[in-house]
Amino acid sequence: MGGQTALNLAVELSEGGILDKYGVELIGAKLGAIKKAEDRELFKKAMVEIGLEVPDQNISAHSKME
């Protein structure tokens, strides 16, 4: 599997204890890396920690339709 569905499923199965219960090991990416890449705040923090500039995260009050 690949893509967003597989990442979401891997996180859910791991956090639910299913992977441990059946002795399944995530390969290719560790749970922490998946969560860091998926969570905007964790990702931003990681980028700042390694010295990269990140854009402000302002939320627009207007939709594209306006």
PQR file of N, CA, C, O and H, with PARSE charges and radii, in Angstrom:
ATOM      1  N   MET A   1       0.843  -1.176   0.000 -0.4000 1.5000
ATOM      2  CA  MET A   1       0.000   0.000   0.000 -0.0000 2.0000
ATOM      3  C   MET A   1       0.888   1.238   0.000  0.5500 1.7000
ATOM      4  O   MET A   1       2.031   1.207   0.457 -0.5500 1.4000
ATOM      5  N   GLY A   2       0.344   2.310  -0.515 -0.4000 1.5000
ATOM      6  CA  GLY A   2       1.052   3.577  -0.482 -0.0000 2.0000
ATOM      7  C   GLY A   2       0.058   4.699  -0.390  0.5500 1.7000
ATOM      8  O   GLY A   2      -1.144   4.488  -0.552 -0.5500 1.4000
ATOM      9  H   GLY A   2      -0.584   2.336  -0.886  0.4000 1.0000
ATOM     10  N   GLY A   3       0.537   5.865  -0.138 -0.4000 1.5000
ATOM     11  CA  GLY A   3      -0.321   7.042  -0.118 -0.0000 2.0000
ATOM     12  C   GLY A   3      -0.952   7.319   1.222  0.5500 1.7000
ATOM     13  O   GLY A   3      -0.643   6.686   2.232 -0.5500 1.4000
ATOM     14  H   GLY A   3       1.514   6.036  -0.006  0.4000 1.0000
ATOM     15  N   GLN A   4      -1.847   8.286   1.198 -0.4000 1.5000
ATOM     16  CA  GLN A   4      -2.479   8.784   2.421 -0.0000 2.0000
ATOM     17  C   GLN A   4      -3.272   7.714   3.166  0.5500 1.7000
ATOM     18  O   GLN A   4      -3.221   7.656   4.395 -0.5500 1.4000
ATOM     19  H   GLN A   4      -2.098   8.800   0.378  0.4000 1.0000
ATOM     20  N   THR A   5      -3.991   6.879   2.454 -0.4000 1.5000
ATOM     21  CA  THR A   5      -4.790   5.838   3.105 -0.0000 2.0000
ATOM     22  C   THR A   5      -3.905   4.904   3.915  0.5500 1.7000
ATOM     23  O   THR A   5      -4.234   4.558   5.050 -0.5500 1.4000
ATOM     24  H   THR A   5      -4.032   6.926   1.456  0.4000 1.0000
ATOM     25  N   ALA A   6      -2.802   4.502   3.342 -0.4000 1.5000
ATOM     26  CA  ALA A   6      -1.893   3.592   4.044 -0.0000 2.0000
ATOM     27  C   ALA A   6      -1.270   4.263   5.263  0.5500 1.7000
ATOM     28  O   ALA A   6      -1.118   3.629   6.308 -0.5500 1.4000
ATOM     29  H   ALA A   6      -2.536   4.782   2.420  0.4000 1.0000
ATOM     30  N   LEU A   7      -0.912   5.529   5.141 -0.4000 1.5000
ATOM     31  CA  LEU A   7      -0.340   6.243   6.280 -0.0000 2.0000
ATOM     32  C   LEU A   7      -1.351   6.349   7.416  0.5500 1.7000
ATOM     33  O   LEU A   7      -1.024   6.084   8.573 -0.5500 1.4000
ATOM     34  H   LEU A   7      -1.036   6.044   4.293  0.4000 1.0000
ATOM     35  N   ASN A   8      -2.570   6.733   7.082 -0.4000 1.5000
ATOM     36  CA  ASN A   8      -3.618   6.845   8.105 -0.0000 2.0000
ATOM     37  C   ASN A   8      -3.883   5.503   8.765  0.5500 1.7000
ATOM     38  O   ASN A   8      -4.036   5.424   9.984 -0.5500 1.4000
ATOM     39  H   ASN A   8      -2.835   6.948   6.142  0.4000 1.0000
ATOM     40  N   LEU A   9      -3.936   4.458   7.970 -0.4000 1.5000
ATOM     41  CA  LEU A   9      -4.179   3.118   8.489 -0.0000 2.0000
ATOM     42  C   LEU A   9      -3.031   2.662   9.397  0.5500 1.7000
ATOM     43  O   LEU A   9      -3.269   2.079  10.455 -0.5500 1.4000
ATOM     44  H   LEU A   9      -3.812   4.521   6.980  0.4000 1.0000
ATOM     45  N   ALA A  10      -1.815   2.923   8.991 -0.4000 1.5000
ATOM     46  CA  ALA A  10      -0.648   2.541   9.797 -0.0000 2.0000
ATOM     47  C   ALA A  10      -0.690   3.216  11.160  0.5500 1.7000
ATOM     48  O   ALA A  10      -0.419   2.572  12.174 -0.5500 1.4000
ATOM     49  H   ALA A  10      -1.622   3.397   8.132  0.4000 1.0000
ATOM     50  N   VAL A  11      -1.025   4.501  11.200 -0.4000 1.5000
ATOM     51  CA  VAL A  11      -1.100   5.224  12.466 -0.0000 2.0000
ATOM     52  C   VAL A  11      -2.207   4.636  13.340  0.5500 1.7000
ATOM     53  O   VAL A  11      -1.989   4.377  14.523 -0.5500 1.4000
ATOM     54  H   VAL A  11      -1.245   5.023  10.377  0.4000 1.0000
ATOM     55  N   GLU A  12      -3.379   4.426  12.771 -0.4000 1.5000
ATOM     56  CA  GLU A  12      -4.501   3.879  13.540 -0.0000 2.0000
ATOM     57  C   GLU A  12      -4.195   2.491  14.091  0.5500 1.7000
ATOM     58  O   GLU A  12      -4.474   2.203  15.255 -0.5500 1.4000
ATOM     59  H   GLU A  12      -3.556   4.636  11.809  0.4000 1.0000
ATOM     60  N   LEU A  13      -3.624   1.639  13.259 -0.4000 1.5000
ATOM     61  CA  LEU A  13      -3.309   0.277  13.707 -0.0000 2.0000
ATOM     62  C   LEU A  13      -2.244   0.284  14.797  0.5500 1.7000
ATOM     63  O   LEU A  13      -2.322  -0.485  15.755 -0.5500 1.4000
ATOM     64  H   LEU A  13      -3.397   1.873  12.313  0.4000 1.0000
ATOM     65  N   SER A  14      -1.260   1.145  14.648 -0.4000 1.5000
ATOM     66  CA  SER A  14      -0.199   1.224  15.647 -0.0000 2.0000
ATOM     67  C   SER A  14      -0.716   1.769  16.965  0.5500 1.7000
ATOM     68  O   SER A  14      -0.466   1.193  18.024 -0.5500 1.4000
ATOM     69  H   SER A  14      -1.197   1.770  13.870  0.4000 1.0000
ATOM     70  N   GLU A  15      -1.441   2.884  16.900 -0.4000 1.5000
ATOM     71  CA  GLU A  15      -1.968   3.492  18.120 -0.0000 2.0000
ATOM     72  C   GLU A  15      -3.021   2.618  18.789  0.5500 1.7000
ATOM     73  O   GLU A  15      -3.209   2.697  20.003 -0.5500 1.4000
ATOM     74  H   GLU A  15      -1.645   3.352  16.040  0.4000 1.0000
ATOM     75  N   GLY A  16      -3.700   1.798  18.023 -0.4000 1.5000
ATOM     76  CA  GLY A  16      -4.701   0.890  18.575 -0.0000 2.0000
ATOM     77  C   GLY A  16      -4.121  -0.398  19.128  0.5500 1.7000
ATOM     78  O   GLY A  16      -4.856  -1.234  19.654 -0.5500 1.4000
ATOM     79  H   GLY A  16      -3.548   1.734  17.036  0.4000 1.0000
ATOM     80  N   GLY A  17      -2.810  -0.567  19.016 -0.4000 1.5000
ATOM     81  CA  GLY A  17      -2.156  -1.756  19.558 -0.0000 2.0000
ATOM     82  C   GLY A  17      -2.238  -2.987  18.675  0.5500 1.7000
ATOM     83  O   GLY A  17      -1.761  -4.055  19.058 -0.5500 1.4000
ATOM     84  H   GLY A  17      -2.213   0.112  18.589  0.4000 1.0000
ATOM     85  N   ILE A  18      -2.831  -2.855  17.508 -0.4000 1.5000
ATOM     86  CA  ILE A  18      -3.023  -4.001  16.617 -0.0000 2.0000
ATOM     87  C   ILE A  18      -1.685  -4.517  16.079  0.5500 1.7000
ATOM     88  O   ILE A  18      -1.463  -5.726  16.011 -0.5500 1.4000
ATOM     89  H   ILE A  18      -3.218  -1.987  17.197  0.4000 1.0000
ATOM     90  N   LEU A  19      -0.804  -3.603  15.702 -0.4000 1.5000
ATOM     91  CA  LEU A  19       0.488  -4.040  15.159 -0.0000 2.0000
ATOM     92  C   LEU A  19       1.280  -4.823  16.207  0.5500 1.7000
ATOM     93  O   LEU A  19       1.861  -5.865  15.905 -0.5500 1.4000
ATOM     94  H   LEU A  19      -0.984  -2.621  15.757  0.4000 1.0000
ATOM     95  N   ASP A  20       1.298  -4.313  17.441 -0.4000 1.5000
ATOM     96  CA  ASP A  20       1.996  -5.017  18.512 -0.0000 2.0000
ATOM     97  C   ASP A  20       1.348  -6.372  18.806  0.5500 1.7000
ATOM     98  O   ASP A  20       2.038  -7.371  19.007 -0.5500 1.4000
ATOM     99  H   ASP A  20       0.826  -3.467  17.686  0.4000 1.0000
ATOM    100  N   LYS A  21       0.035  -6.391  18.827 -0.4000 1.5000
ATOM    101  CA  LYS A  21      -0.697  -7.617  19.140 -0.0000 2.0000
ATOM    102  C   LYS A  21      -0.319  -8.751  18.188  0.5500 1.7000
ATOM    103  O   LYS A  21      -0.197  -9.903  18.604 -0.5500 1.4000
ATOM    104  H   LYS A  21      -0.526  -5.579  18.663  0.4000 1.0000
ATOM    105  N   TYR A  22      -0.135  -8.419  16.914 -0.4000 1.5000
ATOM    106  CA  TYR A  22       0.172  -9.439  15.919 -0.0000 2.0000
ATOM    107  C   TYR A  22       1.642  -9.470  15.497  0.5500 1.7000
ATOM    108  O   TYR A  22       2.005 -10.156  14.541 -0.5500 1.4000
ATOM    109  H   TYR A  22      -0.234  -7.483  16.576  0.4000 1.0000
ATOM    110  N   GLY A  23       2.482  -8.725  16.213 -0.4000 1.5000
ATOM    111  CA  GLY A  23       3.919  -8.740  15.946 -0.0000 2.0000
ATOM    112  C   GLY A  23       4.304  -8.151  14.602  0.5500 1.7000
ATOM    113  O   GLY A  23       5.267  -8.591  13.973 -0.5500 1.4000
ATOM    114  H   GLY A  23       2.188  -8.168  16.989  0.4000 1.0000
ATOM    115  N   VAL A  24       3.540  -7.144  14.160 -0.4000 1.5000
ATOM    116  CA  VAL A  24       3.804  -6.511  12.868 -0.0000 2.0000
ATOM    117  C   VAL A  24       4.693  -5.288  13.070  0.5500 1.7000
ATOM    118  O   VAL A  24       4.430  -4.464  13.946 -0.5500 1.4000
ATOM    119  H   VAL A  24       2.758  -6.786  14.671  0.4000 1.0000
ATOM    120  N   GLU A  25       5.737  -5.171  12.267 -0.4000 1.5000
ATOM    121  CA  GLU A  25       6.655  -4.042  12.338 -0.0000 2.0000
ATOM    122  C   GLU A  25       6.449  -3.136  11.124  0.5500 1.7000
ATOM    123  O   GLU A  25       6.391  -3.598   9.985 -0.5500 1.4000
ATOM    124  H   GLU A  25       5.951  -5.840  11.556  0.4000 1.0000
ATOM    125  N   LEU A  26       6.338  -1.831  11.398 -0.4000 1.5000
ATOM    126  CA  LEU A  26       6.279  -0.883  10.286 -0.0000 2.0000
ATOM    127  C   LEU A  26       7.641  -0.840   9.614  0.5500 1.7000
ATOM    128  O   LEU A  26       8.663  -0.752  10.294 -0.5500 1.4000
ATOM    129  H   LEU A  26       6.385  -1.456  12.324  0.4000 1.0000
ATOM    130  N   ILE A  27       7.669  -0.900   8.306 -0.4000 1.5000
ATOM    131  CA  ILE A  27       8.919  -0.761   7.586 -0.0000 2.0000
ATOM    132  C   ILE A  27       8.793   0.412   6.616  0.5500 1.7000
ATOM    133  O   ILE A  27       7.697   0.724   6.152 -0.5500 1.4000
ATOM    134  H   ILE A  27       6.839  -0.971   7.754  0.4000 1.0000
ATOM    135  N   GLY A  28       9.886   1.042   6.320 -0.4000 1.5000
ATOM    136  CA  GLY A  28       9.870   2.172   5.387 -0.0000 2.0000
ATOM    137  C   GLY A  28       9.745   3.497   6.091  0.5500 1.7000
ATOM    138  O   GLY A  28      10.339   4.482   5.652 -0.5500 1.4000
ATOM    139  H   GLY A  28      10.777   0.789   6.697  0.4000 1.0000
ATOM    140  N   ALA A  29       8.994   3.554   7.166 -0.4000 1.5000
ATOM    141  CA  ALA A  29       8.850   4.776   7.962 -0.0000 2.0000
ATOM    142  C   ALA A  29       8.415   4.387   9.372  0.5500 1.7000
ATOM    143  O   ALA A  29       7.593   3.489   9.557 -0.5500 1.4000
ATOM    144  H   ALA A  29       8.511   2.754   7.522  0.4000 1.0000
ATOM    145  N   LYS A  30       8.961   5.052  10.326 -0.4000 1.5000
ATOM    146  CA  LYS A  30       8.574   4.823  11.721 -0.0000 2.0000
ATOM    147  C   LYS A  30       7.340   5.662  12.032  0.5500 1.7000
ATOM    148  O   LYS A  30       7.079   6.664  11.367 -0.5500 1.4000
ATOM    149  H   LYS A  30       9.629   5.781  10.176  0.4000 1.0000
ATOM    150  N   LEU A  31       6.588   5.252  13.038 -0.4000 1.5000
ATOM    151  CA  LEU A  31       5.369   5.940  13.419 -0.0000 2.0000
ATOM    152  C   LEU A  31       5.634   7.420  13.704  0.5500 1.7000
ATOM    153  O   LEU A  31       4.870   8.280  13.265 -0.5500 1.4000
ATOM    154  H   LEU A  31       6.800   4.437  13.578  0.4000 1.0000
ATOM    155  N   GLY A  32       6.691   7.716  14.422 -0.4000 1.5000
ATOM    156  CA  GLY A  32       7.011   9.107  14.744 -0.0000 2.0000
ATOM    157  C   GLY A  32       7.244   9.955  13.509  0.5500 1.7000
ATOM    158  O   GLY A  32       6.841  11.117  13.465 -0.5500 1.4000
ATOM    159  H   GLY A  32       7.312   7.017  14.779  0.4000 1.0000
ATOM    160  N   ALA A  33       7.888   9.384  12.510 -0.4000 1.5000
ATOM    161  CA  ALA A  33       8.143  10.115  11.266 -0.0000 2.0000
ATOM    162  C   ALA A  33       6.843  10.379  10.514  0.5500 1.7000
ATOM    163  O   ALA A  33       6.660  11.457   9.948 -0.5500 1.4000
ATOM    164  H   ALA A  33       8.216   8.440  12.546  0.4000 1.0000
ATOM    165  N   ILE A  34       5.948   9.410  10.506 -0.4000 1.5000
ATOM    166  CA  ILE A  34       4.655   9.586   9.846 -0.0000 2.0000
ATOM    167  C   ILE A  34       3.874  10.698  10.537  0.5500 1.7000
ATOM    168  O   ILE A  34       3.329  11.584   9.879 -0.5500 1.4000
ATOM    169  H   ILE A  34       6.096   8.534  10.966  0.4000 1.0000
ATOM    170  N   LYS A  35       3.823  10.649  11.866 -0.4000 1.5000
ATOM    171  CA  LYS A  35       3.069  11.646  12.607 -0.0000 2.0000
ATOM    172  C   LYS A  35       3.664  13.041  12.425  0.5500 1.7000
ATOM    173  O   LYS A  35       2.933  14.024  12.307 -0.5500 1.4000
ATOM    174  H   LYS A  35       4.266   9.929  12.401  0.4000 1.0000
ATOM    175  N   LYS A  36       4.985  13.119  12.404 -0.4000 1.5000
ATOM    176  CA  LYS A  36       5.648  14.412  12.226 -0.0000 2.0000
ATOM    177  C   LYS A  36       5.340  14.999  10.854  0.5500 1.7000
ATOM    178  O   LYS A  36       5.143  16.207  10.725 -0.5500 1.4000
ATOM    179  H   LYS A  36       5.578  12.320  12.500  0.4000 1.0000
ATOM    180  N   ALA A  37       5.298  14.165   9.845 -0.4000 1.5000
ATOM    181  CA  ALA A  37       5.023  14.648   8.487 -0.0000 2.0000
ATOM    182  C   ALA A  37       3.554  15.030   8.306  0.5500 1.7000
ATOM    183  O   ALA A  37       3.239  15.904   7.498 -0.5500 1.4000
ATOM    184  H   ALA A  37       5.459  13.184   9.950  0.4000 1.0000
ATOM    185  N   GLU A  38       2.665  14.391   9.043 -0.4000 1.5000
ATOM    186  CA  GLU A  38       1.235  14.624   8.891 -0.0000 2.0000
ATOM    187  C   GLU A  38       0.712  15.772   9.747  0.5500 1.7000
ATOM    188  O   GLU A  38      -0.304  16.378   9.406 -0.5500 1.4000
ATOM    189  H   GLU A  38       2.921  13.681   9.699  0.4000 1.0000
ATOM    190  N   ASP A  39       1.377  16.076  10.834 -0.4000 1.5000
ATOM    191  CA  ASP A  39       0.929  17.117  11.753 -0.0000 2.0000
ATOM    192  C   ASP A  39       1.642  18.422  11.421  0.5500 1.7000
ATOM    193  O   ASP A  39       2.867  18.497  11.512 -0.5500 1.4000
ATOM    194  H   ASP A  39       2.203  15.584  11.110  0.4000 1.0000
ATOM    195  N   ARG A  40       0.895  19.441  11.042 -0.4000 1.5000
ATOM    196  CA  ARG A  40       1.496  20.700  10.594 -0.0000 2.0000
ATOM    197  C   ARG A  40       2.386  21.334  11.655  0.5500 1.7000
ATOM    198  O   ARG A  40       3.460  21.844  11.337 -0.5500 1.4000
ATOM    199  H   ARG A  40      -0.100  19.380  10.968  0.4000 1.0000
ATOM    200  N   GLU A  41       1.952  21.308  12.903 -0.4000 1.5000
ATOM    201  CA  GLU A  41       2.749  21.920  13.970 -0.0000 2.0000
ATOM    202  C   GLU A  41       4.030  21.133  14.239  0.5500 1.7000
ATOM    203  O   GLU A  41       5.096  21.724  14.411 -0.5500 1.4000
ATOM    204  H   GLU A  41       1.079  20.894  13.161  0.4000 1.0000
ATOM    205  N   LEU A  42       3.931  19.800  14.276 -0.4000 1.5000
ATOM    206  CA  LEU A  42       5.132  18.983  14.485 -0.0000 2.0000
ATOM    207  C   LEU A  42       6.113  19.158  13.331  0.5500 1.7000
ATOM    208  O   LEU A  42       7.324  19.222  13.544 -0.5500 1.4000
ATOM    209  H   LEU A  42       3.065  19.320  14.136  0.4000 1.0000
ATOM    210  N   PHE A  43       5.589  19.234  12.108 -0.4000 1.5000
ATOM    211  CA  PHE A  43       6.441  19.415  10.936 -0.0000 2.0000
ATOM    212  C   PHE A  43       7.119  20.781  10.982  0.5500 1.7000
ATOM    213  O   PHE A  43       8.319  20.889  10.732 -0.5500 1.4000
ATOM    214  H   PHE A  43       4.606  19.182  11.935  0.4000 1.0000
ATOM    215  N   LYS A  44       6.358  21.814  11.299 -0.4000 1.5000
ATOM    216  CA  LYS A  44       6.919  23.164  11.394 -0.0000 2.0000
ATOM    217  C   LYS A  44       8.025  23.203  12.447  0.5500 1.7000
ATOM    218  O   LYS A  44       9.097  23.759  12.206 -0.5500 1.4000
ATOM    219  H   LYS A  44       5.383  21.726  11.502  0.4000 1.0000
ATOM    220  N   LYS A  45       7.764  22.616  13.606 -0.4000 1.5000
ATOM    221  CA  LYS A  45       8.761  22.588  14.685 -0.0000 2.0000
ATOM    222  C   LYS A  45      10.037  21.883  14.229  0.5500 1.7000
ATOM    223  O   LYS A  45      11.141  22.345  14.515 -0.5500 1.4000
ATOM    224  H   LYS A  45       6.894  22.165  13.801  0.4000 1.0000
ATOM    225  N   ALA A  46       9.886  20.771  13.523 -0.4000 1.5000
ATOM    226  CA  ALA A  46      11.049  20.027  13.038 -0.0000 2.0000
ATOM    227  C   ALA A  46      11.863  20.864  12.048  0.5500 1.7000
ATOM    228  O   ALA A  46      13.094  20.845  12.078 -0.5500 1.4000
ATOM    229  H   ALA A  46       8.989  20.396  13.290  0.4000 1.0000
ATOM    230  N   MET A  47      11.179  21.588  11.182 -0.4000 1.5000
ATOM    231  CA  MET A  47      11.878  22.413  10.194 -0.0000 2.0000
ATOM    232  C   MET A  47      12.617  23.573  10.866  0.5500 1.7000
ATOM    233  O   MET A  47      13.745  23.895  10.496 -0.5500 1.4000
ATOM    234  H   MET A  47      10.179  21.603  11.157  0.4000 1.0000
ATOM    235  N   VAL A  48      11.974  24.193  11.852 -0.4000 1.5000
ATOM    236  CA  VAL A  48      12.609  25.288  12.588 -0.0000 2.0000
ATOM    237  C   VAL A  48      13.830  24.776  13.352  0.5500 1.7000
ATOM    238  O   VAL A  48      14.860  25.449  13.406 -0.5500 1.4000
ATOM    239  H   VAL A  48      11.057  23.931  12.153  0.4000 1.0000
ATOM    240  N   GLU A  49      13.714  23.587  13.940 -0.4000 1.5000
ATOM    241  CA  GLU A  49      14.825  23.007  14.705 -0.0000 2.0000
ATOM    242  C   GLU A  49      16.063  22.756  13.850  0.5500 1.7000
ATOM    243  O   GLU A  49      17.185  22.801  14.354 -0.5500 1.4000
ATOM    244  H   GLU A  49      12.878  23.040  13.896  0.4000 1.0000
ATOM    245  N   ILE A  50      15.866  22.493  12.559 -0.4000 1.5000
ATOM    246  CA  ILE A  50      17.033  22.265  11.701 -0.0000 2.0000
ATOM    247  C   ILE A  50      17.453  23.532  10.956  0.5500 1.7000
ATOM    248  O   ILE A  50      18.312  23.493  10.074 -0.5500 1.4000
ATOM    249  H   ILE A  50      14.955  22.457  12.149  0.4000 1.0000
ATOM    250  N   GLY A  51      16.829  24.661  11.327 -0.4000 1.5000
ATOM    251  CA  GLY A  51      17.257  25.938  10.805 -0.0000 2.0000
ATOM    252  C   GLY A  51      16.595  26.399   9.523  0.5500 1.7000
ATOM    253  O   GLY A  51      17.071  27.346   8.896 -0.5500 1.4000
ATOM    254  H   GLY A  51      16.132  24.693  12.043  0.4000 1.0000
ATOM    255  N   LEU A  52      15.506  25.757   9.114 -0.4000 1.5000
ATOM    256  CA  LEU A  52      14.815  26.185   7.904 -0.0000 2.0000
ATOM    257  C   LEU A  52      13.747  27.214   8.241  0.5500 1.7000
ATOM    258  O   LEU A  52      13.096  27.136   9.283 -0.5500 1.4000
ATOM    259  H   LEU A  52      15.119  24.988   9.624  0.4000 1.0000
ATOM    260  N   GLU A  53      13.579  28.166   7.355 -0.4000 1.5000
ATOM    261  CA  GLU A  53      12.513  29.145   7.523 -0.0000 2.0000
ATOM    262  C   GLU A  53      11.202  28.525   7.055  0.5500 1.7000
ATOM    263  O   GLU A  53      11.155  27.781   6.075 -0.5500 1.4000
ATOM    264  H   GLU A  53      14.108  28.229   6.509  0.4000 1.0000
ATOM    265  N   VAL A  54      10.152  28.852   7.779 -0.4000 1.5000
ATOM    266  CA  VAL A  54       8.829  28.347   7.402 -0.0000 2.0000
ATOM    267  C   VAL A  54       7.875  29.526   7.285  0.5500 1.7000
ATOM    268  O   VAL A  54       8.000  30.500   8.029 -0.5500 1.4000
ATOM    269  H   VAL A  54      10.191  29.457   8.575  0.4000 1.0000
ATOM    270  N   PRO A  55       6.920  29.450   6.358 -0.5600 1.5000
ATOM    271  CA  PRO A  55       5.969  30.551   6.207  0.2800 2.0000
ATOM    272  C   PRO A  55       4.998  30.610   7.381  0.5500 1.7000
ATOM    273  O   PRO A  55       4.750  29.612   8.056 -0.5500 1.4000
ATOM    274  N   ASP A  56       4.456  31.803   7.605 -0.4000 1.5000
ATOM    275  CA  ASP A  56       3.414  31.948   8.617 -0.0000 2.0000
ATOM    276  C   ASP A  56       2.216  31.118   8.214  0.5500 1.7000
ATOM    277  O   ASP A  56       1.949  30.920   7.029 -0.5500 1.4000
ATOM    278  H   ASP A  56       4.658  32.614   7.056  0.4000 1.0000
ATOM    279  N   GLN A  57       1.502  30.636   9.207 -0.4000 1.5000
ATOM    280  CA  GLN A  57       0.322  29.825   8.937 -0.0000 2.0000
ATOM    281  C   GLN A  57      -0.928  30.629   9.256  0.5500 1.7000
ATOM    282  O   GLN A  57      -1.594  30.384  10.262 -0.5500 1.4000
ATOM    283  H   GLN A  57       1.720  30.797  10.169  0.4000 1.0000
ATOM    284  N   ASN A  58      -1.235  31.569   8.412 -0.4000 1.5000
ATOM    285  CA  ASN A  58      -2.431  32.371   8.591 -0.0000 2.0000
ATOM    286  C   ASN A  58      -3.597  31.715   7.863  0.5500 1.7000
ATOM    287  O   ASN A  58      -3.453  31.215   6.748 -0.5500 1.4000
ATOM    288  H   ASN A  58      -0.694  31.768   7.595  0.4000 1.0000
ATOM    289  N   ILE A  59      -4.736  31.728   8.509 -0.4000 1.5000
ATOM    290  CA  ILE A  59      -5.931  31.142   7.917 -0.0000 2.0000
ATOM    291  C   ILE A  59      -6.762  32.266   7.308  0.5500 1.7000
ATOM    292  O   ILE A  59      -7.058  33.262   7.968 -0.5500 1.4000
ATOM    293  H   ILE A  59      -4.853  32.134   9.415  0.4000 1.0000
ATOM    294  N   SER A  60      -7.121  32.101   6.085 -0.4000 1.5000
ATOM    295  CA  SER A  60      -7.922  33.104   5.388 -0.0000 2.0000
ATOM    296  C   SER A  60      -9.380  32.993   5.808  0.5500 1.7000
ATOM    297  O   SER A  60      -9.915  31.901   5.997 -0.5500 1.4000
ATOM    298  H   SER A  60      -6.880  31.292   5.549  0.4000 1.0000
ATOM    299  N   ALA A  61     -10.000  34.147   5.946 -0.4000 1.5000
ATOM    300  CA  ALA A  61     -11.420  34.168   6.290 -0.0000 2.0000
ATOM    301  C   ALA A  61     -12.294  34.157   5.048  0.5500 1.7000
ATOM    302  O   ALA A  61     -13.521  34.153   5.147 -0.5500 1.4000
ATOM    303  H   ALA A  61      -9.565  35.034   5.792  0.4000 1.0000
ATOM    304  N   HIS A  62     -11.665  34.153   3.875 -0.4000 1.5000
ATOM    305  CA  HIS A  62     -12.409  34.193   2.620 -0.0000 2.0000
ATOM    306  C   HIS A  62     -12.202  32.901   1.848  0.5500 1.7000
ATOM    307  O   HIS A  62     -11.106  32.341   1.830 -0.5500 1.4000
ATOM    308  H   HIS A  62     -10.669  34.157   3.794  0.4000 1.0000
ATOM    309  N   SER A  63     -13.247  32.448   1.223 -0.4000 1.5000
ATOM    310  CA  SER A  63     -13.129  31.251   0.396 -0.0000 2.0000
ATOM    311  C   SER A  63     -12.791  31.657  -1.027  0.5500 1.7000
ATOM    312  O   SER A  63     -12.867  32.836  -1.370 -0.5500 1.4000
ATOM    313  H   SER A  63     -14.137  32.903   1.237  0.4000 1.0000
ATOM    314  N   LYS A  64     -12.424  30.707  -1.845 -0.4000 1.5000
ATOM    315  CA  LYS A  64     -12.131  30.974  -3.253 -0.0000 2.0000
ATOM    316  C   LYS A  64     -13.363  31.462  -3.986  0.5500 1.7000
ATOM    317  O   LYS A  64     -13.256  32.150  -5.002 -0.5500 1.4000
ATOM    318  H   LYS A  64     -12.362  29.749  -1.566  0.4000 1.0000
ATOM    319  N   MET A  65     -14.523  31.113  -3.482 -0.4000 1.5000
ATOM    320  CA  MET A  65     -15.768  31.466  -4.163 -0.0000 2.0000
ATOM    321  C   MET A  65     -16.140  32.940  -3.948  0.5500 1.7000
ATOM    322  O   MET A  65     -16.946  33.484  -4.702 -0.5500 1.4000
ATOM    323  H   MET A  65     -14.610  30.554  -2.657  0.4000 1.0000
ATOM    324  N   GLU A  66     -15.566  33.586  -2.936 -0.4000 1.5000
ATOM    325  CA  GLU A  66     -15.933  34.981  -2.662 -0.0000 2.0000
ATOM    326  C   GLU A  66     -15.246  35.942  -3.594  0.5500 1.7000
ATOM    327  O   GLU A  66     -15.450  37.152  -3.493 -0.5500 1.4000
ATOM    328  H   GLU A  66     -14.911  33.144  -2.324  0.4000 1.0000
TER
END
